[in-house]
């Protein structure tokens, strides 16, 4: 029996030219996690990360907290299967289709293009993005260049197996990943349907902890979306 701890990366840079980098708040969120673990004597037997910059940088900032405290920390390994869904490509491919068949989505897209308020942009984009992702997850939308939902499940299952040795280890393994793989791992544990799985992905806080027990390949969810290192809600972000 082993423990798998999934850590969602810190806040990315939604309004920047390069989304795949931690925002200043995102960096602080992950530094707080590292400091919290140091204070509480947390240890890990293995640490892995997805290949995205925001995932790798989150892992690095936690490692730096342990190094600054003179404490041991495993070398981080990259496992490609912990990468997030290609959200930008999906939006470029599926949102025009959604706008063509959904009046509400079309209105929101026009509002997104017209407003200069960044918070408003994020809100209207999220509503459109949620609709689009639900259609992808249920198989209504597909494209040859975009992984379908069943294949994404298989990819995350491989990530879990590769990371944990199929539950053969009794130790604690940490994986720095994103909201999509985190929600999909919960699906593997609980059998949630596609819509509920997507809802879990939207609820995942940046730098949150999600703990599973792994026994002979079987996943049991112990905790979801916990942020004991970020007790003040002003630090809670979801994108």
Secondary structure, 3 states (H helix, E strand, C coil): CEEEEEEECCCECCCCCCCCCECHHHHHHHHHHHHHHHHCCCCCCEEEECCCHHHHHHHHHHHHHHHHCCCCCCCEEECHHHCCCCHHHHHHHHHHHHHHHCHHHHHHHHHHHHCCCHHHHHHHHHHHHHHHHHHHHCCCCCECCECCHHHHHHHHHHHHHHHHCCCCCCCEEEEEECHHHHHHHHHHHHCCCHHHHHHHHHHCCCCCEEEEEEECCEEEEEEEEECCCCCCHHHCCCC
